[in-house]
Amino acid sequence: MGAYEDVFRASVEDREGFWLRAAEALDWHKAPTKALDESNPPFYRWFPDGEINVAHNALDRHVEAGRGEQAALIYDSPVTDTKRTYTYAQLRDEVATFAGVLRELGVGRGDRVVIYMPMVPEAAIAMLASARLGAVHSVVFGGFAAKELAVRIDDAAPKVVVSASCGIEGKRVIEYKPLLDKAIELSAHKPDKQVILQRPQAQAAMGDNDVDWAEAVAKASPAGPVPVPSTDPLYVLYTSGTTGKPKGVVRDGGGYATALAWSMPNVYDVSAGQTIFTASDVGWVVGHSYIVYAPLLAGATTILYEGKPVGTPDAGQFWRVMSEYGVRSMFTAPTAFRALKKEDPNGEYARKYDLSGLKYLFLAGERLDPETYRWASQLLDIPVIDHWWQTETGWPIVANPAGIELLEIKPGSPTRALPGWDIQILDTDGKPVPAGEDGAIVAKLPLPPGAFPTLWNDDERFIQSYMSAFEGYYLTGDGGRVDDDGYVFVMGRTDDVINVAGHRLSTGGMEEVLASHPDVAECAVIGVSDQMKGQIPRGFVVLKAGVDASAEGYEDKLRAELVQMVRDQVGAVASLKEVAIVPGLPKTRSGKILRKTMRGIADGADEPVPSTIESVDVLDALRPVLRKD
């Protein structure tokens, strides 16, 4: 038995003992005596008799332990040419003071605070200040359209909204205040106050209900941490791409803090005093978990980066940040590395920096295609670790637990299930399938600490959306397989499995083949309706920088090569005959390719533009190709 096997077996054979021991890493106002309340499935509750304050555990605990002068948060913003370091003592004081501001505005335990901000330290401060008061924060990605923000304001019913005058997307300044004003005008629920951080790039016009961040902080008295039951909500995070009434994923405090504190040394191999760089956004679950909460709970140093992987100003910024701050583990989305590969296919920028301190690269958010894995592995010569998780789960489901034992890496697999996750593959009748066969990926209930206990004000939808397809299981919505070694292969959303003349085929498998072509930077395959075969696949590829596509006959030759590769590696049954060369693929701001939207447009539907889209221009440019206009 290896170390991983021992740890995993302990979590299965003695779930109570395993998680109660993990909870001992935290300070509890009232220590739990019981790990799990199973009395009302599927509404499981972790550490039901415990009381805790998550912000105290993220900050005060480390100051009291003598780490006050250690860097807690480093803000690095190439888009504003700003760098700032907060020690644990400084960050605790800033959070306590802003908690005082919120308290003055009437925010207390259980009240909601909507945070609509760019990637600035004040976003993390507002999150932690809410947690300090026992309030519930709901971060909405900065720059979201007014209508989408209004829907979330109505659902969360916040007492206060915290925002900023503007955000910066690449080279564009996006004013937030007009968007916020419009959202409040559209929403039925009206917050009591809006706290506005004025940034020098744009000054916001202030109204009667608006409070200036700097002025309020200057007058505020610090607030202490408020202990709350472990099962109280810490935050509500709305899932991306929701239409109509949004799904508000609820996160409890005690279970989440326990899972994150366990994951930092065991999964990411980052301990107190070491540095993690998570290149994401606080608007997404990755930003909540591994920019803000987990690193601080572990006593590590976290980097909050305001910029893009490329273009702000170049494709070397990730490497600069890692070199400058001695980053041990980096975590970002595969799409960020595909952007780097497209812009700098030979990795010349990386060679300009000293990356000797970097031990691991973790990728999640969308399936890591083997070609991107190979490119990053060869460039960095360190373990490149794919891992799989979701907004709903809060932390990884399947990963290579670097801090326990680095397991063999199999390209295309995020490795094996982590403690607490009982992953199974079921067919449409709910029966387990043999190893190596595809099906629906499910997790046996109860889910471990850190996973969502329900949806905000919508227990019925929680059951209907996630718990009703297969009794006793959480439906992940992803399809894939588990091999003989217990490695999980996630092949994409179950609606990305297409039916070609009665054959069920994964578009992810075809994408894997297309991505392996040396000229392809990234790609997508979608299934479109076909009268004869039900569905047929269509491929879309983006070329690497420096590839000369203007050469006579190049495009026809490339298309023929790609079609033949799929035929050779997937089989003639795949029927992939159409591959379009496109300048870009439409994505969410978190990097997921909008395959469902592409599929709808290709099928002639009046497909709404998702609120989470990064660039409408990319989708508009693709429409005629999708519709073959």
N, C-alpha and C positions, 0 to 999 in steps of 0.2 A: 504493500500500500504506500502510495506517495503522500506527501503532505496535503495536497488538494483533496485526495480521496478521504483522508482522515477528517479534515475539516467539514467536508460536505456530509459525510456520514454522521458526524456529531450533530449537525443541524437537523438531520432527518430523524435520528433516533431519540434525541432529547431536545426538541424544539424549545420547550420552556427554559431549560437550563442554558441552552446556547444563547438565546436572545437576552435573558436576564444578565448573563455574564457580559454580553456586548454592551448592555445599558450601563454597566458599571464604569465605562469610560467617561460618562457624563456626570455633571453635578445635578442632583435632583433635590428640589425643595422637600419633596416627600418621595423617598425611593419606592419603586414599585415592588410588590411582593408577588405579582402575577404577571406573566408575559402577555397572555392572550385571552380575551373574552370571546368565546365561541357560542354564546347563548342565542344569538340572533343572526344565523347565516342568511344571505352572504354579507351581512354587515358586521364584519369582524373588527374588533378594537384592540389595539396594542397598548400594553402597560396601563390598564384601566384605572388602577388605584394610584398611579404616579402623578406627581405635580412637578412642573419644570418651567424654566424660561429659556427659550432657545437663544435669544440674544445674549443673555448672561453667559451661556455656555460658549458662544462664539467669541466673546470679547472679555468680559470681566474676569472669567475663570483664568484666562491666560495672564492677565495683568497681575492677579493675586498670586499666581504661581511664579512670578518673576520674569515673565516674557514681555513686559510692558514696552521695552525699548526695541523689540524686534519688529521688523517690517511686517505689517499685516496685509496691507493693500497697496499695490503700486499702480498708479494711473499713468498710462502711456498713450498719448493721443497724437499720432502724426498728422491728423487732419487739422489740429489747432496748434501744433508744435509745442505741446505742453507735456510735462512730466511732473508727477507729484507722488511722494511716498508718505503713507500714514503708518505710524507705529501702532501697536495694539492699544497703548494708552491713549494716543491721539484719536484713533478711530472710536474707542469706547466713549471718549468725551464728546466727540461730534455726534455720535448716535444718541447719547443721553440727553444732549442739548436739543436735538431735533425732536426727540420723544417729548421733551418739555413743550416744544412748539405745538405738537399734535395734541398733547394733554390740554393745553390752554384753549385749543379749538374744540374741546369737548370729546376727543377720541379716548375711548376706554376699552376694556376687555370685550371682545366680540364685535366691536364696530369695524366697519370696512374702510380701508383706505385704498383708492385706486391710484396707481403710480404710472404716469405716462411720460417717460423720460428717455433721453438718449443715453449713450454709454459714458456716463460721468460718475464720479464717486458718489455724488449726492443720490443717485438711484439706489445704490447699495445701502447708503445711510438711511434713506427713507424706508427701505425694506426692514432693516434691522431695528429702526426706531419703532415701527409698527409692532414688530415682534416683542420688543421690550415692554410695550404697554399691554400685551396680550390681545392686541387688535389683529385683524385679518387683512393682509395686503393682497391686492390683485394687480399685478403688473401687466400693462397693455403695451405692446411693442410701440416705441416712439415713432410717430409719423403715420400710424394707422389712420385710415380714413375716418372722418367725423361720424359717419353713419355706423361704422363698426364699433367705434369707441362708445357711441350712444347706447348701442345694444348691451354692451358690457356694463356700462354705468347703471342701466336699468336693472340688469340681472343682479349685480353685486350690491346695489343701493348704498354707495359709500357716503360716509359723513363728510369726508374730505377727499379732494383730488390733489395730488402732488404732480407738478409738471415743470417744464422749462420753457424758456422763450423760443428755443430752436434746437434742432439736431442737425448733424452734418452727414450727408450721404455722398461719399466720394468727394466731389468738388462743389456740390450743391448745398446751400443752406436751406433747410426746410423749417419754416416758422410753425411752431406747435400751437401757439396761443389761439390763432384764428380757428384751427381745427378743434381745439378744446371748447372754445366758445360756441361753435356750431354744434358740437356734440351735446353740450348741455342744453342748448336751445331745442334740439331734437328729442332729448330724453324726457320721459315722464318724471323720473326721479331727479330732484335737484339737490346736489351736494350743498352742505352749509357754507363751505369755503373752498377756494382753490389756492394752494401755495405755489408760487411761481419762482423758479430759479432764473434770474436774468443772466444771460450769457452775452459776452461782448459782440458775438457775431450777429446778433439781432436783439433789439430791445422790444419787449412785449408791452403793448398798451394795457394798463391795469384798470380793472373795473371795481365796483363797490364790494364785490365778494372776493376780490383777489388779495392775497397776502404776499408781500415780498419776502422771499426766503431769507436773504441776508439781514433785513431789518428785523424779522421775527426772531431769528437766531440770536441776534445781538441783545435782545431783551429777555430771552427765555431763561428759565431755571432748569437745570438738568432733572430728568426723571429717572427713578430707579427701576430695576426690572420687576415685573409683576408675575409671580408664579401662577400658572394656570394648569388645569388638568391636562395630562398627556394627550388626551383624545380631543382637546379643543383644536379647531382649525388654525393652522399657521398662515396658510394662504389659499387663494383660489386662482387657478391658472386656466384660462380658456384655451381649448384645443384649436389648433390652426385650421383654417379652411372651413370652419363651421358656417352653415347657412341657417337662416331662421334663428331660433332660440339657441344660443351658444351652449356648449357643454362645459360647465365649470368644474374642472378637476379639483377636488378638495385634498389638501395635504394636512395631516395632523402634525403636532409638534414633536411628541416624544418618540413615536415610531420612526419618523423621518430623521430626526437628529441621531438616533441610534444607528440606523442603516447607513447614513452618510459617514458618521464617525468611524464605523467599521470598514467602510469601503475605501477610505483614503489610504491607509497603510496596506490593506490586504489586496485591493484591486490595482490601485494606481502607484503603489510603493512610494507614497509620499508621507513623510512624518513631520512632526513639529520642527520648525526651523528650515524646512526645505521649500522649494518654490515650484508651483504649478502654474502653467499658462493655459487657460482655457479660452480659445478664440471663438466666442459665441456672442450672445446678447442676453441681457437680463430679462428680455421679453420672452425668452424660451425656457423650457425646463432645464436645459443644460446650463444656462446662465444662473438660474436659481440654485441648482444643486452644486455646480462645480466652479462657478466664479465666486459666488457669495457664501453659501452656507457650509459646504463640506470642508473647503480649505481652512476656514476660520475655526470650525469645530475641531479640526485636527491641530490647530496651532501652527499651520503652515503660512507661507506667503503667497498671496494670490495676485494675479495681474489682470487688471481691467483695461482692455485695449479698445480704443476708439479709432477704427479704421477698417480697411479691407485687406484681404490677402494680397491683392495686386492693385496698382493704380493709386495708392496713397503713401508715397508717390510711386513705388515700384514693387516688384515681386520679391524684394529682399526683406520686407519689414518683419515677417515672422522670425526669420533667422536673426535679424538684428536684436529683436526683443529677447529671444532665447539666449543669445550670447551676452547681452548687456546685463541681464539679471540672473544669470546662472540657473536657468530653468532645468529642472530634473525631469519632469513629465509634461508633455504637451498634449492637449486634447482639442480637437476641432472636427469639422465635418469633412467627409470625403470630397465634397464639392469644392472645398477650399483648396485641397491638394490637386484636384483636377484643374482648377484655375491656375495654380502655380505651374503645373506640368504644361498647360497650354501656352503660358506666357514665357516660360523659361525651361524648355524641354530638356536641356542638358544640365540643369541645376547649377548654372554658373553663379547665381547670387548666393547660394548656400555656401559655396566654397570661399566666399569673402569673409566669413565669420567663424569664430571659434565656437564650435558646437560640442566640445568635448564633455561638457557637463550634462548634455541631454542623454538620458538613459532609455526613454520610451516615447513613442508617438502613439496616442490613442485616437481612434477615429470612430465616430458614430453619427447617427442622424439620418443616414441613408445607407443602403447596402454598399459595402466596400468592394468594388470590382477588382478582380485579381490583377489587372494591369496597373491600376493606381497603386495597389499594394506593392507590386514589384518595383515600380518606379521609386516610391518612397523608401523602400527597404534598401535598394541599391545605392540610392543617394546618401542616406543617413547611416547605413550599416549598424542599425540598432533594431530591437524588436518593434515592429509596426503592428499594433494590436487593434483589430476590429472588435467592437463590442456592441451589443444590441440592447436597446431599451426604448421606452416611450414616455410621453408626457404623463400617462396614467401611472406608470410604475415608479417614477421619481428617481430611480437609480438603476444600474445595469441588471438585466435579467441573465444574460449570457456574456461571459467575458473570459479572458485569460488572466487569472489572478496573479499578477506579477509579484505581489508582496508575499504570497504564500508559496507558490511554485510556478515557474514559467513553464507552461505546458507546450508541447509541440504545436507550432503554428501550421494550420492547414489553410492556404489561401482560399477565400470564399466562405470561410466559417468564422463566426465570432467566438469560437471555441466551445466551452461547456457551461452548463447552468451553474449559477452561483448559489451559495447556501440560501435556503428558504424558497428557492424556485424549483418546483416539480414540473418540468416541461415534458409535454407529451404531444404526439402527432396523431390526430384523429381523422377518420374518413367522414364522408357526409352523413353517415348513420351514427356517428359518435363512437365508432369502434377504433381501437388502436391499430395503426398500420405497422407492418414489419419495418425493421431498420432499413434505411436507404430509400423508402418510398415516400412520395410527397403527400401532404395533407394539410389540414389546418393546425397551426401551432397554438396550443392552449397551455395554460398553467393551472394545475390542480389547486383548488382552494384548501385552506386559506392562503392568501398572498402574504408575503413576508412584511415586516415593518417597512415603512417608507412608501409602499404602494397606496393608491387612493382608497379611502374607505367608502366613498360614495361621490355623487355629483352634487354641486351646490343647489340646495332646495329642490332636488329632483331624484329622490330615491327610486322612483318608478322607472325613469329613463336609465338609471344606473343598471338596474336589473335587465331591462329590455335590450340595451345596447351591448352589454358586456357579459351578462351572467345567464342568459336564457337559452343560448344556442345549444349548449351542452351542459346538462345539470352537473353542478359541482366543479365547474371549470370556468376560468376567465378566458374569454375569446380575445386573442391578441389582434385579430384582423390580418395577421400575416400568415403566409403559407410557406412550407419548407419541409425539411426532413431531418432526421437524426441518424447518424451512421452507426456502425457497429461499435465505435469507440466512444459513443455518447456525444460526439461533436454535432452541434446544431448548425444547419445551413438554412438561412433565412432568404427566401427567393423573391420576396416582395409582398405587397399587399395581396390578399386573396383575390381581389378584383383585377389584379395584374396577371392572373392565370387565364389564358385564352383557350377557347375550344375550337380547334381547327378540324373540321370534318370528323368530329367525334373524338379527336385526340386532345387531351388536356396538356397544354404546354406552358411553361413558365417564360414570360418575357425576359425575366432576369437572366435565364440561361443564354438567350440569344444576345442580350446586351453584353454578357461576358465575352462572347466570341467577337462581336464588333469592336469592343474596347481593346482587344488584343492586337488590332492592326496598328502598325507603327505610326501611321499618320493621324490616328484618331485620338483626340483629347478627351472627349466624352460623348455619350450617346444615350438614346432612349428608344425603346421598342414598345409600340402600343398595338392592341388588337382592335381592328375596325370591322364593322359589319360587312358581311359578304353573303349575297343571296345563295350562292352555291355551297360554300363551306361553313357558313355560320359566322366565322370570324377569320380574318387573315392578318398576319403581322405586317406592320410598316416600321421601318427603321429610320432614325434621324441621327446624323453624326455631325459633330463639330470638330474641325481640324485643328491640329497643333499650330502654334505660331511658327512661321517660317516655312510652312508647307506651301509650295507654289501650285495653287489649284487652277491657275490660268493657263497652264501648259495644254497644248492641243490634245484632246482626247483623254485628259487626266480624269475628269469626273466620271466618264463612262467606264474607264478602266477600274477606278476605285470601286464603283458600284458593283461591277462584275466580280471583283475580288471578294468583296464583303458578302455578297449573296452566296458565292461558292464556299466561303469559309463556314457560313451557317449550315449550308447543305452538308458539308463534310463532317462538321462536329456535332450538329443537332440532328440532322437527317433531313431527307427530302420532305418528310411529313410536315416540317416547320412551314413550308410554303412561303418563306421570306423572299419576295421578288423585288420589293420596292425599298430603296434606301435613298433618302434625300440628304444632300449636304447643305447644312444650314449654319448661319452665323452664330446662333446661340439657342439655348433651350430655356423655356420659361420655368422659373423656380420660385419657391417661397423664400422669404428672407432667411429662413433657417437652412436653405440649401436643398430642399426636396424638389425633385423635378415634378412638374404638374402633369403627370401622365393622364389622370382622370379628365382634366380639363382638355388636354390635347385630344383624347379619345372622343369626347363629346363633340368637339368642333369638327373632327374628321367625320363623325357620323351625321353631321348636319344639324345638330342640336343648337339651340340658342343658349350656349353655355355661359353662365355668369362668370365674371372675372373674380377669382378668389380674393378676399381682403388681404390675404397674406402674401400676395405676389410681390416679387422684388422689383420687376420692371415690366410694365404693361407694354412698352415698346417692343420688347422681345416677342411677346405673344402676338401682338398685332402684325409683326413682320412674318410670323410663322403661319398666320391664318390662311393666306392663299395657298401655301404649300399643303397644309392639312386638308383643305377643302378641294385642292387641285383646281383652283379658279383659273 
